[in-house]
Amino acid sequence: MPETKSGDKKTSFTISLSPQAIEMVEDLIKLGIYGTNRGEVVRALVNHRLEDLIGKGVLKPPVPRS
């Protein structure tokens, strides 16, 4: 399993998106704000949404590993 620079393990998986969603992701790639490829952009969007849900109390933040 790949690890990040901080040593956290990552899991990859495949998703299917509508052509309209892919087009919007491609538009975000052109902006360069969220990443330079589909994987980076979608990862950034998912992480941002998870942070929003934690902020709203819908999800609990993960327990820090020691």
PDB file of N, CA, C and O in Angstrom:
ATOM      1  N   MET A   1       0.851  -1.175   0.000  1.00  0.00           N
ATOM      2  CA  MET A   1       0.000   0.000   0.000  1.00  0.00           C
ATOM      3  C   MET A   1       0.896   1.237   0.000  1.00  0.00           C
ATOM      4  O   MET A   1       1.809   1.320   0.822  1.00  0.00           O
ATOM      5  N   PRO A   2       0.665   2.206  -0.900  1.00  0.00           N
ATOM      6  CA  PRO A   2       1.490   3.409  -0.934  1.00  0.00           C
ATOM      7  C   PRO A   2       1.360   4.235   0.348  1.00  0.00           C
ATOM      8  O   PRO A   2       0.345   4.183   1.041  1.00  0.00           O
ATOM      9  N   GLU A   3       2.399   4.987   0.638  1.00  0.00           N
ATOM     10  CA  GLU A   3       2.372   5.872   1.806  1.00  0.00           C
ATOM     11  C   GLU A   3       2.650   7.302   1.369  1.00  0.00           C
ATOM     12  O   GLU A   3       3.337   7.545   0.377  1.00  0.00           O
ATOM     13  N   THR A   4       2.097   8.250   2.139  1.00  0.00           N
ATOM     14  CA  THR A   4       2.362   9.662   1.885  1.00  0.00           C
ATOM     15  C   THR A   4       3.701  10.028   2.505  1.00  0.00           C
ATOM     16  O   THR A   4       4.334   9.201   3.160  1.00  0.00           O
ATOM     17  N   LYS A   5       4.130  11.263   2.300  1.00  0.00           N
ATOM     18  CA  LYS A   5       5.378  11.732   2.895  1.00  0.00           C
ATOM     19  C   LYS A   5       5.346  11.655   4.410  1.00  0.00           C
ATOM     20  O   LYS A   5       6.382  11.476   5.050  1.00  0.00           O
ATOM     21  N   SER A   6       4.135  11.792   4.995  1.00  0.00           N
ATOM     22  CA  SER A   6       4.022  11.731   6.449  1.00  0.00           C
ATOM     23  C   SER A   6       3.947  10.296   6.950  1.00  0.00           C
ATOM     24  O   SER A   6       3.859  10.069   8.157  1.00  0.00           O
ATOM     25  N   GLY A   7       3.980   9.319   6.038  1.00  0.00           N
ATOM     26  CA  GLY A   7       3.938   7.931   6.440  1.00  0.00           C
ATOM     27  C   GLY A   7       2.541   7.346   6.517  1.00  0.00           C
ATOM     28  O   GLY A   7       2.382   6.168   6.836  1.00  0.00           O
ATOM     29  N   ASP A   8       1.514   8.155   6.227  1.00  0.00           N
ATOM     30  CA  ASP A   8       0.141   7.655   6.241  1.00  0.00           C
ATOM     31  C   ASP A   8      -0.059   6.733   5.042  1.00  0.00           C
ATOM     32  O   ASP A   8       0.402   7.020   3.937  1.00  0.00           O
ATOM     33  N   LYS A   9      -0.748   5.630   5.276  1.00  0.00           N
ATOM     34  CA  LYS A   9      -1.043   4.720   4.175  1.00  0.00           C
ATOM     35  C   LYS A   9      -2.224   5.246   3.380  1.00  0.00           C
ATOM     36  O   LYS A   9      -3.142   5.848   3.937  1.00  0.00           O
ATOM     37  N   LYS A  10      -2.195   5.015   2.074  1.00  0.00           N
ATOM     38  CA  LYS A  10      -3.267   5.439   1.189  1.00  0.00           C
ATOM     39  C   LYS A  10      -3.829   4.211   0.486  1.00  0.00           C
ATOM     40  O   LYS A  10      -3.112   3.243   0.234  1.00  0.00           O
ATOM     41  N   THR A  11      -5.102   4.261   0.178  1.00  0.00           N
ATOM     42  CA  THR A  11      -5.753   3.223  -0.593  1.00  0.00           C
ATOM     43  C   THR A  11      -6.313   3.851  -1.852  1.00  0.00           C
ATOM     44  O   THR A  11      -6.910   4.926  -1.798  1.00  0.00           O
ATOM     45  N   SER A  12      -6.128   3.202  -2.970  1.00  0.00           N
ATOM     46  CA  SER A  12      -6.676   3.743  -4.217  1.00  0.00           C
ATOM     47  C   SER A  12      -7.881   2.917  -4.641  1.00  0.00           C
ATOM     48  O   SER A  12      -8.005   1.741  -4.299  1.00  0.00           O
ATOM     49  N   PHE A  13      -8.763   3.562  -5.393  1.00  0.00           N
ATOM     50  CA  PHE A  13      -9.918   2.883  -5.952  1.00  0.00           C
ATOM     51  C   PHE A  13     -10.379   3.651  -7.175  1.00  0.00           C
ATOM     52  O   PHE A  13      -9.977   4.793  -7.398  1.00  0.00           O
ATOM     53  N   THR A  14     -11.213   3.020  -7.951  1.00  0.00           N
ATOM     54  CA  THR A  14     -11.688   3.607  -9.198  1.00  0.00           C
ATOM     55  C   THR A  14     -13.121   4.091  -9.023  1.00  0.00           C
ATOM     56  O   THR A  14     -13.933   3.425  -8.382  1.00  0.00           O
ATOM     57  N   ILE A  15     -13.428   5.249  -9.593  1.00  0.00           N
ATOM     58  CA  ILE A  15     -14.795   5.764  -9.588  1.00  0.00           C
ATOM     59  C   ILE A  15     -15.218   6.059 -11.014  1.00  0.00           C
ATOM     60  O   ILE A  15     -14.379   6.268 -11.890  1.00  0.00           O
ATOM     61  N   SER A  16     -16.507   6.074 -11.240  1.00  0.00           N
ATOM     62  CA  SER A  16     -17.056   6.460 -12.534  1.00  0.00           C
ATOM     63  C   SER A  16     -17.838   7.747 -12.351  1.00  0.00           C
ATOM     64  O   SER A  16     -18.626   7.883 -11.415  1.00  0.00           O
ATOM     65  N   LEU A  17     -17.615   8.683 -13.247  1.00  0.00           N
ATOM     66  CA  LEU A  17     -18.313   9.968 -13.207  1.00  0.00           C
ATOM     67  C   LEU A  17     -19.015  10.202 -14.529  1.00  0.00           C
ATOM     68  O   LEU A  17     -18.626   9.657 -15.562  1.00  0.00           O
ATOM     69  N   SER A  18     -20.043  11.010 -14.483  1.00  0.00           N
ATOM     70  CA  SER A  18     -20.743  11.380 -15.710  1.00  0.00           C
ATOM     71  C   SER A  18     -19.818  12.231 -16.581  1.00  0.00           C
ATOM     72  O   SER A  18     -18.873  12.842 -16.082  1.00  0.00           O
ATOM     73  N   PRO A  19     -20.094  12.265 -17.876  1.00  0.00           N
ATOM     74  CA  PRO A  19     -19.291  13.125 -18.752  1.00  0.00           C
ATOM     75  C   PRO A  19     -19.307  14.593 -18.303  1.00  0.00           C
ATOM     76  O   PRO A  19     -18.311  15.301 -18.448  1.00  0.00           O
ATOM     77  N   GLN A  20     -20.438  15.041 -17.763  1.00  0.00           N
ATOM     78  CA  GLN A  20     -20.539  16.427 -17.297  1.00  0.00           C
ATOM     79  C   GLN A  20     -19.601  16.666 -16.108  1.00  0.00           C
ATOM     80  O   GLN A  20     -18.945  17.704 -16.027  1.00  0.00           O
ATOM     81  N   ALA A  21     -19.544  15.701 -15.195  1.00  0.00           N
ATOM     82  CA  ALA A  21     -18.656  15.838 -14.045  1.00  0.00           C
ATOM     83  C   ALA A  21     -17.195  15.823 -14.484  1.00  0.00           C
ATOM     84  O   ALA A  21     -16.384  16.600 -13.981  1.00  0.00           O
ATOM     85  N   ILE A  22     -16.866  14.948 -15.415  1.00  0.00           N
ATOM     86  CA  ILE A  22     -15.492  14.893 -15.944  1.00  0.00           C
ATOM     87  C   ILE A  22     -15.127  16.226 -16.582  1.00  0.00           C
ATOM     88  O   ILE A  22     -14.009  16.711 -16.406  1.00  0.00           O
ATOM     89  N   GLU A  23     -16.045  16.814 -17.309  1.00  0.00           N
ATOM     90  CA  GLU A  23     -15.791  18.109 -17.947  1.00  0.00           C
ATOM     91  C   GLU A  23     -15.493  19.176 -16.892  1.00  0.00           C
ATOM     92  O   GLU A  23     -14.599  20.004 -17.070  1.00  0.00           O
ATOM     93  N   MET A  24     -16.249  19.149 -15.795  1.00  0.00           N
ATOM     94  CA  MET A  24     -16.003  20.131 -14.729  1.00  0.00           C
ATOM     95  C   MET A  24     -14.654  19.891 -14.058  1.00  0.00           C
ATOM     96  O   MET A  24     -13.949  20.843 -13.723  1.00  0.00           O
ATOM     97  N   VAL A  25     -14.295  18.630 -13.861  1.00  0.00           N
ATOM     98  CA  VAL A  25     -12.980  18.314 -13.297  1.00  0.00           C
ATOM     99  C   VAL A  25     -11.886  18.813 -14.240  1.00  0.00           C
ATOM    100  O   VAL A  25     -10.896  19.394 -13.795  1.00  0.00           O
ATOM    101  N   GLU A  26     -12.063  18.590 -15.522  1.00  0.00           N
ATOM    102  CA  GLU A  26     -11.086  19.071 -16.499  1.00  0.00           C
ATOM    103  C   GLU A  26     -10.961  20.598 -16.456  1.00  0.00           C
ATOM    104  O   GLU A  26      -9.863  21.134 -16.608  1.00  0.00           O
ATOM    105  N   ASP A  27     -12.077  21.297 -16.250  1.00  0.00           N
ATOM    106  CA  ASP A  27     -12.034  22.758 -16.117  1.00  0.00           C
ATOM    107  C   ASP A  27     -11.217  23.164 -14.895  1.00  0.00           C
ATOM    108  O   ASP A  27     -10.467  24.139 -14.940  1.00  0.00           O
ATOM    109  N   LEU A  28     -11.366  22.410 -13.799  1.00  0.00           N
ATOM    110  CA  LEU A  28     -10.592  22.715 -12.587  1.00  0.00           C
ATOM    111  C   LEU A  28      -9.107  22.443 -12.798  1.00  0.00           C
ATOM    112  O   LEU A  28      -8.262  23.152 -12.251  1.00  0.00           O
ATOM    113  N   ILE A  29      -8.784  21.422 -13.585  1.00  0.00           N
ATOM    114  CA  ILE A  29      -7.378  21.152 -13.900  1.00  0.00           C
ATOM    115  C   ILE A  29      -6.771  22.357 -14.602  1.00  0.00           C
ATOM    116  O   ILE A  29      -5.647  22.757 -14.300  1.00  0.00           O
ATOM    117  N   LYS A  30      -7.512  22.931 -15.537  1.00  0.00           N
ATOM    118  CA  LYS A  30      -7.015  24.103 -16.276  1.00  0.00           C
ATOM    119  C   LYS A  30      -6.745  25.273 -15.349  1.00  0.00           C
ATOM    120  O   LYS A  30      -5.815  26.044 -15.582  1.00  0.00           O
ATOM    121  N   LEU A  31      -7.554  25.419 -14.290  1.00  0.00           N
ATOM    122  CA  LEU A  31      -7.324  26.493 -13.319  1.00  0.00           C
ATOM    123  C   LEU A  31      -6.071  26.240 -12.495  1.00  0.00           C
ATOM    124  O   LEU A  31      -5.385  27.178 -12.087  1.00  0.00           O
ATOM    125  N   GLY A  32      -5.776  24.967 -12.253  1.00  0.00           N
ATOM    126  CA  GLY A  32      -4.572  24.611 -11.506  1.00  0.00           C
ATOM    127  C   GLY A  32      -4.664  24.817 -10.011  1.00  0.00           C
ATOM    128  O   GLY A  32      -3.667  24.641  -9.311  1.00  0.00           O
ATOM    129  N   ILE A  33      -5.824  25.183  -9.497  1.00  0.00           N
ATOM    130  CA  ILE A  33      -5.968  25.468  -8.070  1.00  0.00           C
ATOM    131  C   ILE A  33      -6.024  24.184  -7.246  1.00  0.00           C
ATOM    132  O   ILE A  33      -5.448  24.110  -6.160  1.00  0.00           O
ATOM    133  N   TYR A  34      -6.727  23.163  -7.773  1.00  0.00           N
ATOM    134  CA  TYR A  34      -6.950  21.934  -7.010  1.00  0.00           C
ATOM    135  C   TYR A  34      -6.000  20.817  -7.395  1.00  0.00           C
ATOM    136  O   TYR A  34      -5.967  19.793  -6.712  1.00  0.00           O
ATOM    137  N   GLY A  35      -5.240  20.968  -8.440  1.00  0.00           N
ATOM    138  CA  GLY A  35      -4.309  19.936  -8.862  1.00  0.00           C
ATOM    139  C   GLY A  35      -4.078  19.999 -10.358  1.00  0.00           C
ATOM    140  O   GLY A  35      -4.673  20.809 -11.069  1.00  0.00           O
ATOM    141  N   THR A  36      -3.202  19.128 -10.812  1.00  0.00           N
ATOM    142  CA  THR A  36      -2.821  19.148 -12.220  1.00  0.00           C
ATOM    143  C   THR A  36      -3.298  17.922 -12.983  1.00  0.00           C
ATOM    144  O   THR A  36      -2.997  17.777 -14.168  1.00  0.00           O
ATOM    145  N   ASN A  37      -4.040  17.037 -12.321  1.00  0.00           N
ATOM    146  CA  ASN A  37      -4.608  15.884 -13.011  1.00  0.00           C
ATOM    147  C   ASN A  37      -5.911  15.487 -12.312  1.00  0.00           C
ATOM    148  O   ASN A  37      -6.230  16.007 -11.243  1.00  0.00           O
ATOM    149  N   ARG A  38      -6.652  14.574 -12.913  1.00  0.00           N
ATOM    150  CA  ARG A  38      -7.963  14.195 -12.377  1.00  0.00           C
ATOM    151  C   ARG A  38      -7.875  13.669 -10.953  1.00  0.00           C
ATOM    152  O   ARG A  38      -8.689  14.032 -10.104  1.00  0.00           O
ATOM    153  N   GLY A  39      -6.895  12.819 -10.689  1.00  0.00           N
ATOM    154  CA  GLY A  39      -6.758  12.239  -9.358  1.00  0.00           C
ATOM    155  C   GLY A  39      -6.541  13.297  -8.288  1.00  0.00           C
ATOM    156  O   GLY A  39      -7.172  13.257  -7.232  1.00  0.00           O
ATOM    157  N   GLU A  40      -5.647  14.246  -8.559  1.00  0.00           N
ATOM    158  CA  GLU A  40      -5.364  15.307  -7.590  1.00  0.00           C
ATOM    159  C   GLU A  40      -6.591  16.174  -7.346  1.00  0.00           C
ATOM    160  O   GLU A  40      -6.895  16.521  -6.204  1.00  0.00           O
ATOM    161  N   VAL A  41      -7.297  16.523  -8.420  1.00  0.00           N
ATOM    162  CA  VAL A  41      -8.473  17.385  -8.284  1.00  0.00           C
ATOM    163  C   VAL A  41      -9.570  16.690  -7.494  1.00  0.00           C
ATOM    164  O   VAL A  41     -10.141  17.274  -6.573  1.00  0.00           O
ATOM    165  N   VAL A  42      -9.867  15.447  -7.848  1.00  0.00           N
ATOM    166  CA  VAL A  42     -10.935  14.727  -7.150  1.00  0.00           C
ATOM    167  C   VAL A  42     -10.557  14.493  -5.692  1.00  0.00           C
ATOM    168  O   VAL A  42     -11.413  14.605  -4.814  1.00  0.00           O
ATOM    169  N   ARG A  43      -9.289  14.170  -5.413  1.00  0.00           N
ATOM    170  CA  ARG A  43      -8.833  13.997  -4.023  1.00  0.00           C
ATOM    171  C   ARG A  43      -9.025  15.293  -3.240  1.00  0.00           C
ATOM    172  O   ARG A  43      -9.497  15.264  -2.104  1.00  0.00           O
ATOM    173  N   ALA A  44      -8.665  16.427  -3.835  1.00  0.00           N
ATOM    174  CA  ALA A  44      -8.824  17.715  -3.165  1.00  0.00           C
ATOM    175  C   ALA A  44     -10.298  18.003  -2.886  1.00  0.00           C
ATOM    176  O   ALA A  44     -10.647  18.469  -1.801  1.00  0.00           O
ATOM    177  N   LEU A  45     -11.158  17.726  -3.858  1.00  0.00           N
ATOM    178  CA  LEU A  45     -12.590  17.977  -3.668  1.00  0.00           C
ATOM    179  C   LEU A  45     -13.175  17.094  -2.574  1.00  0.00           C
ATOM    180  O   LEU A  45     -13.961  17.564  -1.751  1.00  0.00           O
ATOM    181  N   VAL A  46     -12.802  15.827  -2.559  1.00  0.00           N
ATOM    182  CA  VAL A  46     -13.296  14.915  -1.519  1.00  0.00           C
ATOM    183  C   VAL A  46     -12.800  15.372  -0.151  1.00  0.00           C
ATOM    184  O   VAL A  46     -13.576  15.433   0.803  1.00  0.00           O
ATOM    185  N   ASN A  47     -11.508  15.694  -0.052  1.00  0.00           N
ATOM    186  CA  ASN A  47     -10.969  16.143   1.237  1.00  0.00           C
ATOM    187  C   ASN A  47     -11.638  17.422   1.725  1.00  0.00           C
ATOM    188  O   ASN A  47     -11.934  17.553   2.913  1.00  0.00           O
ATOM    189  N   HIS A  48     -11.879  18.366   0.813  1.00  0.00           N
ATOM    190  CA  HIS A  48     -12.559  19.607   1.198  1.00  0.00           C
ATOM    191  C   HIS A  48     -13.971  19.318   1.714  1.00  0.00           C
ATOM    192  O   HIS A  48     -14.408  19.891   2.713  1.00  0.00           O
ATOM    193  N   ARG A  49     -14.667  18.431   1.026  1.00  0.00           N
ATOM    194  CA  ARG A  49     -16.038  18.108   1.447  1.00  0.00           C
ATOM    195  C   ARG A  49     -16.039  17.397   2.798  1.00  0.00           C
ATOM    196  O   ARG A  49     -16.900  17.669   3.635  1.00  0.00           O
ATOM    197  N   LEU A  50     -15.089  16.495   3.021  1.00  0.00           N
ATOM    198  CA  LEU A  50     -15.001  15.823   4.319  1.00  0.00           C
ATOM    199  C   LEU A  50     -14.720  16.829   5.441  1.00  0.00           C
ATOM    200  O   LEU A  50     -15.287  16.727   6.529  1.00  0.00           O
ATOM    201  N   GLU A  51     -13.847  17.793   5.169  1.00  0.00           N
ATOM    202  CA  GLU A  51     -13.578  18.845   6.153  1.00  0.00           C
ATOM    203  C   GLU A  51     -14.844  19.647   6.444  1.00  0.00           C
ATOM    204  O   GLU A  51     -15.109  19.992   7.595  1.00  0.00           O
ATOM    205  N   ASP A  52     -15.628  19.945   5.404  1.00  0.00           N
ATOM    206  CA  ASP A  52     -16.903  20.654   5.596  1.00  0.00           C
ATOM    207  C   ASP A  52     -17.843  19.855   6.488  1.00  0.00           C
ATOM    208  O   ASP A  52     -18.467  20.412   7.391  1.00  0.00           O
ATOM    209  N   LEU A  53     -17.947  18.563   6.241  1.00  0.00           N
ATOM    210  CA  LEU A  53     -18.846  17.710   7.024  1.00  0.00           C
ATOM    211  C   LEU A  53     -18.384  17.585   8.474  1.00  0.00           C
ATOM    212  O   LEU A  53     -19.209  17.510   9.384  1.00  0.00           O
ATOM    213  N   ILE A  54     -17.080  17.562   8.691  1.00  0.00           N
ATOM    214  CA  ILE A  54     -16.556  17.559  10.062  1.00  0.00           C
ATOM    215  C   ILE A  54     -16.914  18.880  10.735  1.00  0.00           C
ATOM    216  O   ILE A  54     -17.344  18.887  11.889  1.00  0.00           O
ATOM    217  N   GLY A  55     -16.742  19.998  10.029  1.00  0.00           N
ATOM    218  CA  GLY A  55     -17.060  21.315  10.570  1.00  0.00           C
ATOM    219  C   GLY A  55     -18.532  21.467  10.933  1.00  0.00           C
ATOM    220  O   GLY A  55     -18.875  22.186  11.872  1.00  0.00           O
ATOM    221  N   LYS A  56     -19.404  20.785  10.184  1.00  0.00           N
ATOM    222  CA  LYS A  56     -20.839  20.855  10.457  1.00  0.00           C
ATOM    223  C   LYS A  56     -21.282  19.822  11.491  1.00  0.00           C
ATOM    224  O   LYS A  56     -22.454  19.782  11.867  1.00  0.00           O
ATOM    225  N   GLY A  57     -20.355  18.993  11.948  1.00  0.00           N
ATOM    226  CA  GLY A  57     -20.692  17.994  12.953  1.00  0.00           C
ATOM    227  C   GLY A  57     -21.342  16.739  12.399  1.00  0.00           C
ATOM    228  O   GLY A  57     -21.809  15.893  13.162  1.00  0.00           O
ATOM    229  N   VAL A  58     -21.376  16.608  11.082  1.00  0.00           N
ATOM    230  CA  VAL A  58     -21.963  15.418  10.466  1.00  0.00           C
ATOM    231  C   VAL A  58     -21.031  14.219  10.652  1.00  0.00           C
ATOM    232  O   VAL A  58     -21.485  13.095  10.866  1.00  0.00           O
ATOM    233  N   LEU A  59     -19.723  14.474  10.570  1.00  0.00           N
ATOM    234  CA  LEU A  59     -18.715  13.441  10.786  1.00  0.00           C
ATOM    235  C   LEU A  59     -17.829  13.837  11.954  1.00  0.00           C
ATOM    236  O   LEU A  59     -17.660  15.021  12.243  1.00  0.00           O
ATOM    237  N   LYS A  60     -17.270  12.848  12.618  1.00  0.00           N
ATOM    238  CA  LYS A  60     -16.299  13.115  13.671  1.00  0.00           C
ATOM    239  C   LYS A  60     -14.918  13.104  13.038  1.00  0.00           C
ATOM    240  O   LYS A  60     -14.649  12.314  12.133  1.00  0.00           O
ATOM    241  N   PRO A  61     -14.033  13.993  13.520  1.00  0.00           N
ATOM    242  CA  PRO A  61     -12.678  13.992  12.959  1.00  0.00           C
ATOM    243  C   PRO A  61     -11.982  12.682  13.292  1.00  0.00           C
ATOM    244  O   PRO A  61     -12.270  12.077  14.324  1.00  0.00           O
ATOM    245  N   PRO A  62     -11.074  12.236  12.438  1.00  0.00           N
ATOM    246  CA  PRO A  62     -10.353  11.001  12.731  1.00  0.00           C
ATOM    247  C   PRO A  62      -9.486  11.155  13.979  1.00  0.00           C
ATOM    248  O   PRO A  62      -8.994  12.241  14.286  1.00  0.00           O
ATOM    249  N   VAL A  63      -9.316  10.059  14.677  1.00  0.00           N
ATOM    250  CA  VAL A  63      -8.468  10.053  15.879  1.00  0.00           C
ATOM    251  C   VAL A  63      -7.025  10.095  15.419  1.00  0.00           C
ATOM    252  O   VAL A  63      -6.607   9.257  14.620  1.00  0.00           O
ATOM    253  N   PRO A  64      -6.243  11.075  15.919  1.00  0.00           N
ATOM    254  CA  PRO A  64      -4.823  11.143  15.518  1.00  0.00           C
ATOM    255  C   PRO A  64      -4.069   9.892  15.930  1.00  0.00           C
ATOM    256  O   PRO A  64      -4.271   9.352  17.018  1.00  0.00           O
ATOM    257  N   ARG A  65      -3.204   9.445  15.045  1.00  0.00           N
ATOM    258  CA  ARG A  65      -2.353   8.287  15.361  1.00  0.00           C
ATOM    259  C   ARG A  65      -1.149   8.749  16.138  1.00  0.00           C
ATOM    260  O   ARG A  65      -0.616   9.830  15.887  1.00  0.00           O
ATOM    261  N   SER A  66      -0.717   7.937  17.081  1.00  0.00           N
ATOM    262  CA  SER A  66       0.459   8.333  17.870  1.00  0.00           C
ATOM    263  C   SER A  66       1.679   7.564  17.460  1.00  0.00           C
ATOM    264  O   SER A  66       2.756   7.770  18.020  1.00  0.00           O
TER     265      SER A  66
END
